[in-house]
Amino acid sequence: LKKRYGEKLVLDIDELTIAHGERVALVGANGSGKSTLLKLIAGVITPSEGEITSDFQSLYMPQSSYAFDKSVLKNIMISGNVSTKEAHELLCRFELGELENKNAKNLSGGEKQRVALCRLLAGHSRLILLDEPTSEMDLHSTGIAENAILDYINKEKATLVFSTHSPVQAKRLADRIIILNNGRVAEDGSINETVNAPKTSWGEEFLSQWIIRR
């Protein structure tokens, strides 16, 4: 699987299999290919070479959270997957209930990100793709979001693939970690095995920067 922008090769993966039901964290430095891989899986962009096969349609949340020029409540209902009551309950879970009549364009970055995640979780899919889903949220909101994501994954029996710069988030949400370096897979394994015994010197150097409470 390769992806080029002009002459620049940004992703180069020989083969990668993600089993149904896995929870996979994509980590790596900025520009390592995490967002590109998620976009390819989601079908937002097409590969330059190779192909991706999947048994499921995905729900994808990009890194830049989009807010429609409508009320917060209508932002959740725009897909037609939920009733007014269900959308209200979802917003209350994310502590956004008091803002449901506010224009979503006027929200803060963290609030927009919570609305975008609510909108995604209002759908139904067996494959969830999240690009830095809590990057603009504070610690309290991040905890709410992570619990909602895990509840959804368990309820829908879904596969989760997400990118993150947070080692703690990777530990909380994932059972497998893939570390990308310059578009290539540098490490791939279970969280505990990879963190405690990386297979490459590059992976060891990268993980040495992480502070993880074991």
N, C-alpha and C positions, 0 to 999 in steps of 0.2 A: 504494500500500500504506500503510494507516494503522493505528495501534494507539493506542487511548485507554484510560486507566485513570480512570474517572469522567469528569470534564470535561477532564482533562489529556491533551493530544496528545503522546505520547512518541516516535512514529515517523511520518514523513511522506515517503515515497519515491515519486516519480512512476513510475519504471521502473528496473529493475536486472536485468541479465543476467550470469550467471556461466557461462562455458563449461566443458564437461567437461574435466578435467585441469588447470584453473587452481589455483593456490595463492594464496589471497586473505587478506590481513591486514586486519581491521577495527580501526581505532584511533580515538581521540577521548577527550575528557575523561570523567570519571565522569558517568553520566546522559545520555550522548550518544545512546544507543540501541543500542549494540553487542550487549548480552545479549538485548535484546528481539528484534532481528533474527535472531539465532541461534535463539532459541526458536520464532519464527515459522517459520523454514525447517525446523526439526526437527519441527514440528507439536505442540509442547508447549502452545502457546497458539494461539488463532485470531485472524486479523486483524479489526479493526473495519470496515475497508473494503478492497477489493482482494483479490487472491489470489496464491498462490505455486504454480507448477507445477514439477515435477521428475520426471525419468525414473528416479530411484533412491530407495530407502529409505535413510535416513541413520543413522549412528551419532553420538550426541550426548553430549558430556561437559559438564555444567554447571559453573559456577564453584565452587560448594560441593561438594566431593568427598564422595560418600556411601560409607560402609563398612557392609556387612551384618554382623550379629552372628554371624559365623562366622570360621573360620580364614582367614588371608590366601589360602591355596591355594584354599579353597572359594569365596572371593570371586571368584577368576578363573574358576573352573569353573561358576559359577552359571548362565551362559547356555547351557551344554551345547555350546558350540562347540569346546572343546578337550579333549584327554585330560589325564590327570594329568601325564604326561611333558611335554607341550607347555606346560602351565601352569607347571610347575616351571622349564622352560627360559626362559620369558618372565620369570618373577620373577627368575631369576638374571641375566638381561640388565639388569634394573633394580636389581640389587644388593639384592634383597629375599629371596633364597633362604633365608637363615638365619632369616627371620621367617615362613616359610610356615605354621608350625603355631600362630603367635600369633593371638589374636583381633584382627581388624582394627579393632574399636572402640577398642582400646588403643594404636593407633599415633599418631605425631605427625602434624601437619597435612601436612607434606611427604611423609611415608610414605603417608598415605591418598591423597594426590593421585597418587602413583606407582602405587598399587594400582588406583585408578580408571582410570588411563590404560592399565595392563596389561589390565584387564577389557575396555575398549573395543577395544584392539588384538587381543584374542582373537577378535573377530568378523570378519565379512567384509562390506564395503560399498564402494560406489563414491563415497560422499559422506560425508566426515568433518567434523563440526562440533565445535569445541573452544572453550570459553569460559575464557580465561586459564588454559591447561592447566598452566603451571609456576609460577604465582604464589607458591606456598608452598614451592617447591623451592630448594635452594641451587644455587650455580653448577655444581658437579660433576653433580648430579642433573639439572639442566636440560639440560646437554650430552647426557647419556645419553638423556633423553626426546626431545629434538629429533632425534637420530639415529634413534631408533626410529620416530618419526613419519614422517620422510622415507623410511625403508626401507619402511614399510608403504604409503605413498602410491605409491612406485615399483612395489612388488610387485603391489598391487591395481589399479594404474592409476586411482587415485581422485582426486577433487576434494577440496581442503582449504579450509575456511573457518574462520578462528580469530580471536579477539579477543586483543589484547595491549596492555600499557602499555610494552613494551620495544621500542625502535627497533631494537636489535641483533637481537632475535628476529624482528622483521618482516623484516629484511634477510636473515636466514639461512633462513627457512622460506617466504617468499612471493615471488611474481613480480609480484603486483599488490597495490596498497594502496587501501583505501577509507577516507576520513576522514569521520567523522560529527560533526555539530555540531547539537545540539538536535534530534536525530531526523532530520536531513536530510543528504544526501550533499554534503559540501563539496568534496571532492577524490576523483578516481577515475582511476587510471592505473598505469603500471608503477612499481615501487619507485624506480628511479634517476631517471626523468623527474619524478616527483612530488616527490621529496626535493630534487632540484637546481633544479627550476623549477615550483613550485606555481602553479596558475592563479588562485588567489584570494588576496586580502590576508589573509583569516582563516586559510587554509591555510598561508601563509607565516609568520604569527605563531605558529601552533601548532607548525610544524616547526622554528622557530627555537629551541625549547626542547629539541630532540633533540640528543644528542651521538652522532654516528655515525662510526665508523671507515670511511673509504672505501677 
